[in-house]
């Protein structure tokens, strides 16, 4: 992946990518995640697949537009010795020399690119600058300076942090905001680890022909896609805990009203029995009257036993509503836990373990 003269181009690409994801991709993802369009699990899978495919295609097109970097051009890797680079250059220069390709109008430019790549990679100081800052660093004779590096870092991450915060305002976007800022912090830690390391921080097997500059560029390019995905899926998975709590309290209140009403009926029935139980015949007559069916022919449940049975039925009916609200609250608490924070810690530990060697 070439990076010649791409300083302003990268900024413009980042800005255009931001608007592309916010105004085009986000509405398309919202259409996929519209409630009732697909099953819940399928909606999430389709949205993730759509976002991943779109990000891969867009990033691949940008990488192809940049062209090959110096290592790809000479077909060597980051750990190649000067002797290996010299052999690769000699082989390519014989193949691409303009005298060997008189019918190719681009032979001279191809040869010049190979010569430039050879000159940069053979000079160890230029090679280190190229790995960290790309061809722009070579053109501007840039060197690593902690003060300027952290200033540039602060400008980039504060800018994106503000935009991410503005786009995830409101309690409905709380989960999206947590995911987005977790990704932003992880990216910041990784970039600092890459740029402040002495020498090559990557193992030889990890993309051997790519540089630290390209790794940082890739993270910056993919962050708008990550932020858009967090906004879309986080908003889709949002659960209003306050509304569920209100629903639970209202169900408990209705249940309490039913209990009080039935208990009052039971109390009145007991008082009637006690009032009619003074005389023996009156008691039997009162009981028969209480247990006699009404004119409509249906059996009355005005006795204390019937009222207690009615109370049990109402409690059983209202308990199912309360149980559903409690289950929803438990699942919401589980989904809104600090998994993102722990994932960030584990990711940093894994990154340090892999690249420390």
MOFEN-V276814 format. One record per residue. N is the residue number from 1. PHI is phi as a letter, one per 30 degrees, with the letter a starting at -180 (none if undefined). PSI is psi in radians with two decimals (* if undefined). Layout:
BEGIN
N&PHI&PSI  N&PHI&PSI
END
This chain:
BEGIN
1&none&2.01  2&d&2.69  3&b&0.63  4&d&2.17  5&h&0.80  6&c&0.35  7&d&-1.01  8&d&-0.53  9&d&-0.67  10&d&-0.71  11&d&-0.76  12&d&-0.69  13&d&-0.68  14&d&-0.71  15&d&-0.76  16&d&-0.64  17&d&-0.65  18&d&-0.88  19&d&-0.61  20&d&-0.81  21&d&-0.64  22&d&-0.77  23&c&-0.23  24&c&-0.93  25&d&-0.73  26&d&-0.80  27&d&-0.64  28&d&-0.70  29&d&-0.66  30&d&-0.61  31&d&-0.71  32&d&-0.69  33&d&0.16  34&d&2.25  35&e&2.33  36&j&-0.22  37&d&-0.81  38&b&2.98  39&d&2.67  40&e&-0.87  41&d&-0.71  42&d&-0.67  43&d&-0.78  44&d&-0.76  45&d&-0.76  46&d&-0.72  47&d&-0.78  48&d&-0.76  49&d&-0.74  50&d&-0.80  51&d&-0.74  52&d&-0.76  53&d&-0.77  54&d&-0.75  55&d&-0.70  56&d&-0.76  57&d&-0.80  58&d&-0.78  59&d&-0.68  60&d&-0.69  61&d&-0.68  62&d&-0.69  63&d&-0.69  64&d&-0.63  65&d&-0.54  66&d&-0.51  67&i&-2.98  68&d&2.54  69&d&-3.11  70&d&-0.63  71&d&-0.75  72&d&-0.65  73&d&-0.71  74&c&-0.06  75&h&0.81  76&b&3.04  77&c&3.12  78&d&-0.54  79&c&0.17  80&d&2.48  81&d&2.83  82&e&-0.57  83&d&-0.73  84&d&-0.69  85&d&-0.69  86&d&-0.74  87&d&-0.76  88&d&-0.67  89&d&-0.72  90&d&-0.71  91&d&-0.77  92&d&-0.66  93&d&-0.60  94&d&-0.60  95&d&-0.64  96&c&0.06  97&d&2.39  98&e&-0.56  99&d&-0.47  100&d&-0.29  101&b&1.17  102&d&-0.37  103&c&-0.03  104&c&1.96  105&d&-0.35  106&c&0.16  107&d&-0.67  108&d&-0.75  109&d&-0.66  110&d&-0.76  111&d&-0.70  112&d&-0.65  113&d&-0.73  114&d&-0.69  115&d&-0.71  116&d&-0.74  117&d&-0.71  118&d&-0.76  119&d&-0.66  120&d&-0.82  121&d&-0.38  122&d&-0.44  123&c&2.01  124&d&-0.60  125&d&-0.83  126&d&-0.65  127&d&-0.71  128&d&-0.71  129&d&-0.72  130&d&-0.73  131&d&-0.63  132&d&-0.66  133&b&-0.02  134&i&-2.96  135&d&-0.50  136&d&-0.66  137&d&-0.60  138&d&-0.78  139&d&-0.63  140&c&0.12  141&h&0.79  142&d&2.52  143&b&2.72  144&d&2.17  145&b&2.17  146&d&-0.72  147&d&-0.90  148&d&-0.62  149&d&-0.84  150&d&-0.47  151&d&-0.82  152&d&-0.67  153&d&-0.77  154&d&-0.73  155&d&-0.81  156&d&-0.89  157&d&-0.56  158&d&-0.72  159&d&-0.87  160&d&-0.58  161&d&-0.72  162&d&-0.79  163&d&-0.71  164&d&-0.67  165&d&-0.73  166&d&-0.69  167&d&-0.25  168&c&0.54  169&d&2.67  170&j&2.69  171&d&-0.42  172&d&-0.43  173&c&0.31  174&d&-0.79  175&d&-0.69  176&d&-0.75  177&d&-0.71  178&d&-0.80  179&d&-0.77  180&d&-0.82  181&d&-0.48  182&d&-0.80  183&d&-0.66  184&d&-0.71  185&d&-0.74  186&d&-0.76  187&d&-0.69  188&d&-0.79  189&d&-0.77  190&d&-0.75  191&d&-0.73  192&d&-0.73  193&d&-0.67  194&d&-0.85  195&d&-0.43  196&c&-0.03  197&d&2.59  198&d&2.17  199&i&-2.73  200&d&2.04  201&d&-0.19  202&c&2.55  203&d&2.80  204&d&-0.45  205&d&-0.18  206&c&1.74  207&h&1.23  208&d&-0.32  209&c&0.21  210&c&2.70  211&c&2.99  212&d&-0.64  213&e&-0.72  214&d&-0.59  215&d&-0.76  216&d&-0.74  217&e&-0.71  218&d&-0.73  219&d&-0.77  220&d&-0.62  221&d&-0.63  222&d&-0.23  223&d&-0.73  224&e&-0.63  225&d&-0.72  226&d&-0.80  227&d&-0.73  228&d&-0.72  229&d&-0.72  230&d&-0.71  231&d&-0.81  232&d&-0.93  233&d&-0.65  234&d&-0.71  235&d&-0.60  236&d&-0.64  237&d&0.02  238&d&2.40  239&b&2.22  240&d&1.72  241&d&-0.61  242&d&-0.73  243&d&-0.71  244&d&-0.65  245&d&-0.74  246&d&-0.70  247&d&-0.72  248&d&-0.76  249&d&-0.68  250&d&-0.68  251&d&-0.71  252&d&-0.65  253&d&-0.77  254&d&-0.69  255&d&-0.69  256&d&-0.67  257&d&-0.75  258&d&-0.74  259&d&-0.78  260&d&-0.71  261&d&-0.78  262&d&-0.69  263&d&-0.62  264&d&-0.71  265&d&-0.69  266&d&-0.73  267&d&-0.74  268&d&-0.71  269&d&-0.72  270&d&-0.71  271&d&-0.67  272&d&-0.71  273&d&-0.76  274&d&-0.65  275&d&-0.64  276&d&-0.09  277&d&0.08  278&d&-0.75  279&c&2.54  280&d&-0.93  281&d&-0.66  282&d&-0.59  283&d&-0.80  284&d&-0.72  285&d&-0.69  286&d&-0.68  287&d&-0.73  288&d&-0.66  289&d&-0.66  290&d&-0.58  291&c&-0.06  292&d&2.50  293&d&2.59  294&d&3.11  295&d&-0.53  296&d&-0.25  297&j&-0.20  298&d&2.69  299&d&2.28  300&d&2.53  301&c&0.62  302&d&-0.10  303&d&2.76  304&e&-0.69  305&d&-0.73  306&d&-0.65  307&d&-0.68  308&d&-0.70  309&d&-0.74  310&d&-0.68  311&d&-0.72  312&d&-0.72  313&d&-0.74  314&d&-0.70  315&d&-0.69  316&d&-0.69  317&d&-0.80  318&d&-0.43  319&d&-0.56  320&d&-0.66  321&d&-0.75  322&d&-0.68  323&d&-0.68  324&d&-0.75  325&d&-0.71  326&d&-0.72  327&d&-0.73  328&d&-0.70  329&d&-0.73  330&d&-0.75  331&d&-0.60  332&d&-0.73  333&d&-0.64  334&d&-0.73  335&d&-0.45  336&c&0.36  337&d&-3.13  338&d&0.80  339&d&-0.61  340&d&-0.71  341&d&-0.78  342&d&-0.62  343&d&-0.65  344&d&-0.78  345&d&-0.82  346&d&-0.68  347&d&-0.71  348&d&-0.71  349&d&-0.77  350&d&-0.73  351&d&-0.77  352&d&-0.67  353&d&-0.75  354&d&-0.79  355&c&-0.05  356&d&-0.46  357&d&*
END
